[in-house]
Amino acid sequence: MDMSKKLYIECESGISGDMAVAALLDLGADANKLQETLASFHIDEEFDMKISSVMKSGLKATDFDVILPEENDNHDHDMNYLYGHLSHEDGHEDSAIASHEDSDIASHEHSDIASHEHQSAQQNKHHGHHHGRGPVEIGNIFQNSNMTDGAKKVAMTILDIIADAEATVHGVPRDEVHFHEVGAVDSIVDIASFAICYDDICHRYDIVDTIVSPLAEGHGTVRCQHGILPVPVPAVTEIVRKRGIIFHKINVEGELVTPTGAAIAAAVGTKGSLPEKFIIHKTGLGAGKREYNTPGFVRMMILEER
């Protein structure tokens, strides 16, 4: 009988970097260790980090928020930017945009004032520009930090997966990839934070396998730095194609799987199916910030086969 523990990452509402980090924190990853390690990146002035308890689909979950100053333009959680092109001519917007606006008005997703502060920051970011970095520069940040060797390996693997996918879809050499989304500070922090928290959980629970469920993806189009693209976006399509990740479309309009989320699944997944019998030691819910007609979280479990 295999008594070793496994980490199960359930992606029934898709996966993104911040959702995955939040789920690991909800499992018990050391938030103080995360903050101390990120301080060794020496880019403190470029972002602030907030971890909070939120309600998602009526369930208590953790939110991981990388807050940027106004000059660092990022639309990753701005539903009007992402899906504003889907507004109907008669003035009625699609359900994804409407539900996001309703949640902003009610502020029911967040448990404290941070949600309002973050929304205001997001609204102000339209006037700035990305502080873009290439894969070599990002890799140097990781390697020169005080991350553990295990965390560095995971972070570099995620970075390599995204860089290779972007190079392929844009037809440029890997080291010449101009990173918009990934070059932005919040994406760098998402990648590193996942690696730090994942390494912490794996050591704490002696994880030997990471099981990743099929990635649920929506449909339609989404606006990004390269224009309006079909869902899944080309970088995600390339990652799941090259890495043989099981993918399935669900009846939700919108992008549920981000390139960082797909790269995380590709980097750490060692098995694709649950054992026949198991016990659950702990669960963690990581909340997403975009509002779709899905539960909107990544669920992780520490399992032991029986």
C-alpha positions as CSV (number, residue, x, y, z in Angstrom):
1,M,0.0,0.0,0.0
2,D,1.3,3.4,-1.0
3,M,1.2,5.6,2.1
4,S,3.0,8.6,0.5
5,K,1.1,11.8,0.1
6,K,0.0,13.5,-3.1
7,L,-1.0,17.0,-4.0
8,Y,-4.2,17.2,-6.1
9,I,-4.8,20.4,-8.1
10,E,-8.4,20.6,-9.3
11,C,-9.0,23.0,-12.2
12,E,-12.8,22.8,-12.8
13,S,-12.9,26.6,-13.0
14,G,-9.7,26.9,-14.9
15,I,-6.4,28.0,-13.4
16,S,-4.3,31.2,-13.2
17,G,-1.1,32.1,-11.3
18,D,-2.8,34.0,-8.5
19,M,-5.5,31.3,-8.0
20,A,-2.8,28.6,-7.6
21,V,-0.7,30.6,-5.2
22,A,-3.8,31.4,-3.1
23,A,-4.8,27.7,-3.0
24,L,-1.3,26.8,-1.7
25,L,-1.5,29.5,1.0
26,D,-5.0,28.2,2.0
27,L,-3.4,24.7,2.3
28,G,-0.9,26.2,4.8
29,A,2.1,27.4,2.9
30,D,4.1,29.8,5.0
31,A,3.1,33.4,4.1
32,N,5.9,34.9,6.2
33,K,8.5,32.8,4.4
34,L,6.9,33.9,1.1
35,Q,7.1,37.5,1.9
36,E,10.7,37.2,3.2
37,T,11.8,35.4,0.1
38,L,10.1,37.9,-2.3
39,A,12.0,40.7,-0.5
40,S,15.3,39.1,-1.7
41,F,14.2,40.0,-5.3
42,H,14.9,43.6,-4.5
43,I,12.0,44.9,-6.5
44,D,9.9,45.8,-3.5
45,E,9.1,49.3,-4.8
46,E,7.4,47.8,-7.9
47,F,4.6,45.9,-6.1
48,D,2.8,45.3,-2.9
49,M,1.3,41.9,-1.8
50,K,-1.9,41.2,0.1
51,I,-3.2,37.9,1.3
52,S,-6.8,38.0,2.5
53,S,-9.8,35.8,3.3
54,V,-12.6,36.0,0.8
55,M,-16.0,34.4,0.0
56,K,-16.2,32.7,-3.4
57,S,-19.4,30.9,-4.4
58,G,-20.5,31.0,-0.7
59,L,-17.3,29.3,0.4
60,K,-14.4,30.7,2.4
61,A,-11.3,30.9,0.3
62,T,-7.9,32.7,0.1
63,D,-7.1,35.6,-2.2
64,F,-3.5,36.4,-3.3
65,D,-3.2,39.9,-4.7
66,V,-0.2,41.6,-6.2
67,I,-0.9,45.3,-6.2
68,L,1.0,47.5,-8.6
69,P,1.6,51.2,-8.7
70,E,-0.4,53.2,-11.2
71,E,2.4,53.4,-13.8
72,N,2.5,49.6,-14.2
73,D,-0.5,49.1,-16.6
74,N,-2.1,45.6,-16.1
75,H,-5.5,44.6,-17.2
76,D,-5.5,41.0,-16.1
77,H,-8.4,41.3,-13.8
78,D,-10.2,44.2,-15.6
79,M,-13.3,42.6,-17.1
80,N,-14.2,45.7,-19.1
81,Y,-10.8,45.7,-20.8
82,L,-10.8,41.9,-21.3
83,Y,-14.3,41.6,-22.6
84,G,-15.5,45.2,-23.5
85,H,-15.4,44.3,-27.2
86,L,-18.3,41.9,-26.5
87,S,-20.7,44.6,-25.4
88,H,-23.9,44.5,-27.5
89,E,-24.9,47.4,-29.7
90,D,-28.0,48.0,-27.7
91,G,-26.0,48.8,-24.7
92,H,-26.4,45.6,-22.8
93,E,-23.2,43.8,-21.9
94,D,-22.6,40.1,-21.8
95,S,-23.1,38.1,-18.6
96,A,-19.5,37.9,-17.6
97,I,-19.0,41.7,-17.6
98,A,-22.3,42.3,-15.9
99,S,-21.6,39.9,-13.1
100,H,-18.2,41.5,-12.5
101,E,-19.7,44.9,-12.2
102,D,-22.4,43.6,-9.9
103,S,-19.7,42.1,-7.6
104,D,-17.8,45.4,-7.6
105,I,-20.9,47.3,-6.5
106,A,-21.8,44.8,-3.8
107,S,-18.1,44.2,-2.8
108,H,-19.3,40.8,-1.5
109,E,-16.3,38.9,-2.6
110,H,-13.7,40.5,-0.3
111,S,-13.8,40.5,3.5
112,D,-12.0,43.8,4.0
113,I,-11.3,47.3,2.6
114,A,-8.5,45.9,0.4
115,S,-11.0,44.9,-2.3
116,H,-12.0,48.6,-2.8
117,E,-8.3,49.7,-2.8
118,H,-7.4,47.1,-5.4
119,Q,-10.3,47.9,-7.6
120,S,-9.3,51.6,-7.5
121,A,-5.7,50.7,-8.4
122,Q,-6.9,48.5,-11.3
123,Q,-9.0,51.4,-12.7
124,N,-6.1,53.7,-12.5
125,K,-3.7,51.4,-14.3
126,H,-5.0,52.2,-17.7
127,H,-2.8,55.2,-17.9
128,G,0.5,53.5,-17.4
129,H,2.9,51.1,-19.2
130,H,4.3,47.6,-18.4
131,H,7.7,47.4,-16.9
132,G,8.5,44.6,-19.3
133,R,11.4,42.1,-18.7
134,G,12.7,39.3,-20.9
135,P,13.2,35.7,-19.9
136,V,16.9,36.1,-19.2
137,E,16.4,39.1,-16.9
138,I,13.5,37.3,-15.1
139,G,15.6,34.2,-14.7
140,N,18.4,36.2,-13.1
141,I,16.0,37.6,-10.6
142,F,15.0,34.1,-9.6
143,Q,18.6,32.7,-9.5
144,N,19.9,35.7,-7.5
145,S,17.2,35.5,-4.8
146,N,17.2,33.4,-1.6
147,M,14.6,30.9,-3.0
148,T,15.5,27.3,-2.2
149,D,17.0,25.3,-5.0
150,G,13.7,23.4,-5.3
151,A,11.7,26.6,-5.7
152,K,14.2,28.0,-8.2
153,K,13.9,24.9,-10.3
154,V,10.1,25.1,-10.3
155,A,10.1,28.9,-11.1
156,M,12.6,28.4,-13.9
157,T,10.6,25.5,-15.4
158,I,7.4,27.6,-15.4
159,L,9.3,30.5,-17.0
160,D,10.8,28.3,-19.6
161,I,7.5,26.8,-20.6
162,I,5.9,30.2,-21.1
163,A,8.9,31.6,-22.9
164,D,9.0,28.7,-25.3
165,A,5.3,28.9,-26.0
166,E,5.4,32.7,-26.6
167,A,8.4,32.3,-28.9
168,T,6.6,29.6,-30.9
169,V,3.3,31.4,-31.4
170,H,5.0,34.8,-32.2
171,G,7.7,33.2,-34.5
172,V,10.7,34.7,-32.7
173,P,13.8,33.2,-31.0
174,R,13.1,32.3,-27.3
175,D,15.6,34.9,-25.9
176,E,14.0,37.6,-28.1
177,V,10.5,37.2,-26.7
178,H,9.2,40.5,-25.7
179,F,7.2,39.7,-22.5
180,H,4.2,41.9,-22.0
181,E,2.0,39.9,-19.6
182,V,4.9,37.7,-18.2
183,G,7.3,40.6,-18.1
184,A,5.0,42.6,-15.9
185,V,5.9,42.5,-12.2
186,D,2.7,40.8,-11.1
187,S,3.3,37.8,-13.3
188,I,6.9,37.5,-12.1
189,V,5.6,37.5,-8.6
190,D,2.9,35.0,-9.4
191,I,5.4,32.6,-10.9
192,A,7.9,32.9,-8.0
193,S,5.2,32.8,-5.3
194,F,3.8,29.6,-6.7
195,A,7.3,28.1,-6.7
196,I,8.0,29.2,-3.2
197,C,4.7,28.0,-1.8
198,Y,4.7,24.7,-3.8
199,D,8.2,23.9,-2.5
200,D,7.1,24.7,1.1
201,I,4.0,22.4,0.9
202,C,5.9,19.6,-0.8
203,H,8.5,19.5,1.9
204,R,6.0,20.0,4.7
205,Y,3.8,17.0,3.6
206,D,6.5,14.9,1.8
207,I,4.6,15.1,-1.4
208,V,5.7,12.6,-4.0
209,D,3.3,13.2,-6.8
210,T,1.2,16.2,-8.0
211,I,-2.0,15.2,-9.8
212,V,-3.5,17.9,-12.0
213,S,-7.1,17.5,-13.2
214,P,-8.0,18.3,-16.8
215,L,-8.0,22.0,-17.3
216,A,-11.5,23.5,-17.8
217,E,-11.5,26.3,-20.4
218,G,-14.2,28.6,-21.6
219,H,-14.9,29.9,-25.1
220,G,-15.2,33.2,-27.0
221,T,-12.6,35.9,-27.3
222,V,-10.5,38.0,-25.0
223,R,-8.5,41.2,-25.4
224,C,-4.8,41.1,-24.5
225,Q,-1.6,43.0,-25.4
226,H,-1.6,41.5,-28.9
227,G,-5.2,42.4,-29.7
228,I,-8.5,40.4,-29.5
229,L,-7.7,36.6,-29.5
230,P,-9.7,33.5,-29.4
231,V,-10.0,31.5,-26.2
232,P,-7.9,29.5,-25.4
233,V,-5.2,32.1,-26.3
234,P,-2.4,30.8,-28.5
235,A,0.2,30.6,-25.7
236,V,-2.2,28.4,-23.7
237,T,-2.9,26.2,-26.7
238,E,0.8,25.8,-27.4
239,I,1.5,24.8,-23.8
240,V,-1.2,22.2,-23.6
241,R,-0.3,20.8,-27.0
242,K,3.4,20.5,-26.4
243,R,3.0,19.2,-22.8
244,G,0.1,16.8,-23.6
245,I,-2.1,18.4,-21.0
246,I,-5.7,17.2,-21.0
247,F,-8.0,20.1,-21.8
248,H,-11.8,20.3,-21.9
249,K,-14.1,23.2,-22.9
250,I,-17.1,24.1,-20.8
251,N,-20.1,26.3,-21.5
252,V,-18.7,29.5,-20.0
253,E,-17.8,32.6,-22.1
254,G,-14.4,33.8,-21.2
255,E,-10.8,32.9,-20.6
256,L,-10.5,30.5,-17.6
257,V,-6.9,29.2,-18.2
258,T,-4.1,31.8,-18.4
259,P,-0.6,31.1,-19.8
260,T,0.8,31.2,-16.3
261,G,-1.8,28.8,-15.0
262,A,-1.2,26.3,-17.9
263,A,2.5,26.5,-17.4
264,I,2.1,25.8,-13.7
265,A,0.0,22.7,-14.5
266,A,2.7,21.6,-17.0
267,A,5.6,22.2,-14.7
268,V,4.4,20.3,-11.6
269,G,1.9,17.7,-12.9
270,T,3.3,14.2,-12.6
271,K,0.0,12.3,-12.8
272,G,-3.4,13.0,-14.4
273,S,-5.8,10.8,-12.3
274,L,-6.6,10.3,-8.7
275,P,-5.9,7.0,-7.0
276,E,-8.9,4.7,-6.7
277,K,-9.1,5.1,-2.9
278,F,-7.6,7.8,-0.7
279,I,-8.1,9.9,2.4
280,I,-8.0,13.7,2.3
281,H,-5.7,15.4,4.9
282,K,-6.3,19.0,4.0
283,T,-8.0,21.2,1.3
284,G,-7.3,24.7,0.1
285,L,-9.3,27.1,-2.0
286,G,-7.7,29.8,-4.1
287,A,-10.0,32.5,-5.3
288,G,-10.0,33.9,-8.8
289,K,-10.7,37.7,-9.3
290,R,-12.4,37.5,-12.7
291,E,-16.2,36.9,-12.5
292,Y,-17.6,34.1,-14.7
293,N,-20.4,31.7,-14.4
294,T,-18.3,29.1,-12.6
295,P,-17.3,28.6,-8.9
296,G,-14.2,30.7,-9.6
297,F,-11.6,28.9,-7.5
298,V,-8.8,26.4,-7.7
299,R,-9.1,23.6,-5.2
300,M,-6.1,21.7,-3.9
301,M,-6.0,18.7,-1.6
302,I,-3.4,16.7,0.3
303,L,-4.2,13.1,-0.3
304,E,-3.0,9.7,0.9
305,E,-3.7,6.6,-1.1
306,R,-5.5,3.7,0.7
